[in-house]
Amino acid sequence: MKEPPLRISGDADRYDHRVGNDDYTQAGNLFRLMKPDEKRRLIENIVSAMKPVPRYIQERQIQHFLKADPEYGTGVAKGLGLTLPVAA
């Protein structure tokens, strides 16, 4: 369903939602709050889901996990049989 038009006056521009936002801090903080067994299960679930994914995508995704927390990225990489550093 299409949104109704919005009546405005003055200048309108686009908002860049990426400016000032950090996509990694919250994920890393959550990971660090987890108990060791919770971290292990999370990593195992991610590894299981990512095994059929092409290697180049696995390598790119590992970079995101590493930015959130080095232990997180290293754990997933190890589970996938990838050696760090992986290609960015």
Secondary structure, 3 states (H helix, E strand, C coil): CCCCCCCCCCCCCCCCCCCCCCCCHHHHHHHHHCCHHHHHHHHHHHHHHHCCCCHHHHHHHHHHHHHHCHHHHHHHHHHHCCCCCCCC
